[in-house]
Amino acid sequence: MQSKTLDFWVGLFVLLGAGAVFFLALKAGNLSSLSFDQTYVVTTKFDNIGGLKPRAPVKSAGVVVGRVGNISFDDKTFQALVTLNLESRYQFPKDSSAKILTSGLLGEQYIGLEPGGDVNNLMAGDKIKMTQSAIVLENLISQFLFSKAAEGKGSDTK
């Protein structure tokens, strides 16, 4: 009798552990928020996407309104071509802008949509023209260090 109770608790513990590993795998793969809502596809171009990945959220006012569908390279303009799958229930003006933002200091990157003021809305196949590329932390640090080094050289000559 004691053995069966122990076997039950060990089995339950193993199942809970397997469930936790499955949940973490879905979170790591950004698949835990699968949506089967209707979407429309909008494209945009960025000079630098940083660490943006497919399935990254597209947010407006902090609300997830879609997902990044595909990321490719346009060899004519030498820019990253990003496809956004926006949920049909969210409509944005044609002159909306997109920028790549970061959750926290070193968190995941996502696309933030800022609505414009146009009376016409984005439709499937439209392009968002106003974009702001990702801010790369390494570039900011190097600019800071170079500006400090330039200040140091200037003070030596005085």
Order of alpha helices (4+ residues) and beta strands (2+ residues): alpha-beta-beta-beta-beta-beta-beta-beta-beta-alpha
